[in-house]
Amino acid sequence: MSVLIHVATALPDAARPAVLLREAEAAGARLAFLQGGEPTLTHVLDLLHADGVREVRLEPVSTDDLTYARSWVGRVAGHWHRQQIDPPVIRFGERTITGREAPLSSPAWDAPPPYRHHLLLCRGPRCSARGADETYRALVGALVEHRLTDSDVLMAQTGCLFPCNHGPVAVVHPDGAWYGPVRPGDAARLVREHLCAGRPVDDLRLSSRTSSTEGEA
């Protein structure tokens, strides 16, 4: 028996599980997430292996970059394969996963990277529904325009940051500056004024009282 697994590879995919599940069911497939959502790819592989499935086919179903998807789905499946006794055959496109894929560990990923600011952008359900994907692209474009690298601004997309009424929400650390809503049109100013010049953008900021009150709601 061969089982098809739809693998959602992008972090924002975790905000639309119902849609992805319907698409998987229509294709006769199981749904798994590479990051951010459940069940994870390794968990689904564990379940299928325990059920005696002898062949698995992996198919990325995200709008994420396909090069990224091919790299990380292969790495994660290869990592899982190496841990098993008598694993099933795992097909990934034209490839067969052998366990000889690149490992999850690397000397380059052994320590937290140096950075001046840590920029977090919420990609939870509400922020995603309010256009956080466009805000993300605008922020990345502004960082590139100002030639800011990861050592200047380490940007990460996150799950829910809680003051959802103000989504899309962003946070700049170590300053503890919360912003929202951050629209695509706000991205250039936030990067230019706060991340380049060190001046928080007051009219976009959320007060700590607003954030804590809504986080309790």
C-alpha positions as CSV (number, residue, x, y, z in Angstrom):
1,M,0.0,0.0,0.0
2,S,1.3,3.5,-0.9
3,V,0.2,6.6,1.0
4,L,0.4,10.1,-0.3
5,I,1.3,12.8,2.2
6,H,0.6,16.5,1.4
7,V,3.4,18.4,3.1
8,A,2.7,22.1,4.0
9,T,6.1,23.7,4.1
10,A,5.6,27.4,4.9
11,L,5.0,28.8,8.4
12,P,1.8,30.7,7.3
13,D,0.3,27.3,6.2
14,A,-0.3,26.6,9.9
15,A,-2.9,29.4,9.8
16,R,-5.1,27.6,7.2
17,P,-5.3,23.9,8.3
18,A,-9.0,23.5,7.3
19,V,-8.3,24.4,3.7
20,L,-5.2,22.2,3.5
21,L,-7.1,19.3,5.1
22,R,-9.9,19.5,2.6
23,E,-7.5,19.5,-0.3
24,A,-5.6,16.5,1.2
25,E,-8.8,14.6,1.7
26,A,-10.0,15.4,-1.8
27,A,-6.7,13.9,-3.1
28,G,-6.9,10.9,-0.9
29,A,-3.8,12.1,1.0
30,R,-2.7,12.7,4.6
31,L,-1.7,16.2,5.7
32,A,1.5,17.0,7.5
33,F,3.3,20.2,8.4
34,L,7.0,20.9,8.0
35,Q,6.8,23.8,10.5
36,G,4.3,25.7,12.7
37,G,1.4,23.2,12.5
38,E,0.3,19.7,13.5
39,P,0.7,16.9,12.8
40,T,4.3,17.2,11.9
41,L,5.8,15.3,9.0
42,T,7.8,13.0,11.3
43,H,4.7,12.3,13.4
44,V,2.7,11.2,10.3
45,L,5.6,9.1,9.2
46,D,5.7,7.4,12.6
47,L,1.9,6.6,12.4
48,L,2.2,5.2,8.9
49,H,5.2,3.1,9.8
50,A,3.4,1.7,12.9
51,D,0.5,0.8,10.6
52,G,2.8,-1.2,8.3
53,V,2.7,1.1,5.3
54,R,5.5,0.1,3.0
55,E,5.6,3.1,0.6
56,V,5.0,6.8,1.2
57,R,4.9,9.6,-1.4
58,L,5.6,13.2,-0.3
59,E,4.2,16.1,-2.1
60,P,4.8,19.8,-1.1
61,V,1.5,21.7,-1.2
62,S,2.6,25.2,-0.1
63,T,3.0,28.4,-2.1
64,D,6.4,28.7,-0.5
65,D,9.7,28.7,-2.5
66,L,10.0,25.2,-4.1
67,T,13.8,25.1,-3.7
68,Y,13.3,25.6,0.1
69,A,10.5,22.9,0.1
70,R,12.7,20.4,-1.8
71,S,15.6,21.0,0.5
72,W,13.9,20.8,3.9
73,V,11.3,18.1,3.1
74,G,14.2,15.9,2.0
75,R,16.3,16.7,5.0
76,V,13.5,16.0,7.5
77,A,12.4,12.8,5.7
78,G,16.1,11.7,5.5
79,H,16.5,12.4,9.3
80,W,13.5,10.3,10.1
81,H,14.6,7.5,7.8
82,R,17.9,7.2,9.6
83,Q,16.2,6.7,12.9
84,Q,14.1,3.7,11.8
85,I,14.4,0.0,11.6
86,D,13.1,-1.3,8.2
87,P,11.6,2.0,7.1
88,P,9.1,2.2,4.3
89,V,10.2,3.4,0.8
90,I,9.8,7.2,0.7
91,R,9.3,8.8,-2.7
92,F,9.8,12.5,-3.1
93,G,9.3,13.6,-6.6
94,E,11.8,11.7,-8.8
95,R,13.9,10.9,-5.7
96,T,13.9,8.1,-3.2
97,I,14.8,9.1,0.3
98,T,17.8,7.0,1.4
99,G,18.8,8.5,4.8
100,R,22.0,9.9,3.2
101,E,20.4,13.4,2.8
102,A,22.0,16.4,4.4
103,P,21.6,16.2,8.2
104,L,19.6,18.6,10.4
105,S,22.7,19.6,12.3
106,S,25.5,21.8,11.1
107,P,28.4,23.7,12.7
108,A,26.9,26.9,11.3
109,W,23.8,26.4,13.4
110,D,25.5,25.7,16.7
111,A,25.1,29.1,18.4
112,P,22.6,32.0,18.3
113,P,23.6,34.4,15.6
114,P,24.8,37.9,16.4
115,Y,22.3,40.6,15.6
116,R,21.5,44.2,16.6
117,H,17.7,43.9,16.5
118,H,15.3,41.0,16.5
119,L,12.2,41.7,14.4
120,L,9.3,39.4,15.0
121,L,6.2,39.4,12.7
122,C,3.1,37.6,13.8
123,R,1.7,35.1,11.3
124,G,-1.1,33.8,13.5
125,P,-4.6,33.3,12.0
126,R,-5.9,36.8,12.6
127,C,-2.7,38.6,11.5
128,S,-2.5,36.3,8.4
129,A,-6.1,37.1,7.6
130,R,-5.3,40.8,7.9
131,G,-2.5,40.7,5.3
132,A,0.6,39.8,7.3
133,D,1.9,38.0,4.2
134,E,2.1,41.3,2.3
135,T,3.6,43.1,5.4
136,Y,6.3,40.4,5.5
137,R,7.2,40.9,1.9
138,A,7.3,44.7,2.3
139,L,9.5,44.4,5.4
140,V,11.9,42.1,3.6
141,G,12.1,44.4,0.7
142,A,12.8,47.4,3.0
143,L,15.6,45.5,4.8
144,V,17.1,44.6,1.4
145,E,16.8,48.2,0.2
146,H,18.7,49.4,3.3
147,R,21.3,46.6,2.9
148,L,20.5,45.3,6.4
149,T,21.7,41.7,6.9
150,D,20.9,39.1,9.6
151,S,23.7,40.6,11.8
152,D,21.8,43.9,11.7
153,V,18.2,42.7,11.9
154,L,17.3,39.1,12.4
155,M,13.7,38.7,11.2
156,A,11.5,35.8,12.2
157,Q,7.8,35.0,11.5
158,T,6.0,33.7,14.6
159,G,2.7,32.2,15.8
160,C,0.2,34.4,17.7
161,L,1.7,37.3,19.6
162,F,-1.6,38.0,21.3
163,P,-2.7,41.7,20.8
164,C,-4.7,40.4,17.8
165,N,-7.0,43.4,17.6
166,H,-4.0,45.3,16.2
167,G,-2.8,42.8,13.6
168,P,-0.6,42.5,11.8
169,V,1.6,42.8,14.9
170,A,5.3,43.2,14.9
171,V,7.8,43.4,17.8
172,V,11.4,44.8,17.8
173,H,13.8,43.5,20.5
174,P,15.8,44.3,22.5
175,D,13.8,47.5,22.6
176,G,10.5,45.8,23.5
177,A,8.7,48.0,20.9
178,W,5.4,46.5,19.8
179,Y,3.8,47.7,16.6
180,G,0.4,47.3,15.1
181,P,-1.3,47.3,12.8
182,V,1.8,47.2,10.5
183,R,0.6,47.6,6.9
184,P,2.8,47.1,3.9
185,G,2.9,50.9,3.5
186,D,4.4,51.2,7.1
187,A,7.2,48.8,6.5
188,A,9.7,51.2,4.9
189,R,9.2,53.8,7.6
190,L,9.6,51.2,10.4
191,V,12.8,49.9,8.9
192,R,14.2,53.4,8.1
193,E,13.4,55.1,11.4
194,H,13.6,52.3,14.0
195,L,15.9,49.7,12.6
196,C,18.3,52.1,10.8
197,A,18.1,55.3,12.9
198,G,17.2,53.8,16.2
199,R,14.0,56.0,16.6
200,P,10.9,54.0,17.4
201,V,7.9,54.9,15.3
202,D,5.6,56.3,18.0
203,D,2.3,56.5,16.0
204,L,2.6,52.8,15.1
205,R,3.5,51.6,18.6
206,L,1.3,49.7,21.0
207,S,1.5,50.6,24.7
208,S,2.4,47.9,27.1
209,R,-1.0,48.4,28.8
210,T,-2.8,47.7,25.5
211,S,-0.8,44.6,24.8
212,S,-1.2,43.1,28.3
213,T,-4.9,43.9,28.5
214,E,-5.7,42.3,25.2
215,G,-3.5,39.3,25.8
216,E,-5.6,38.5,28.8
217,A,-8.9,38.7,26.9
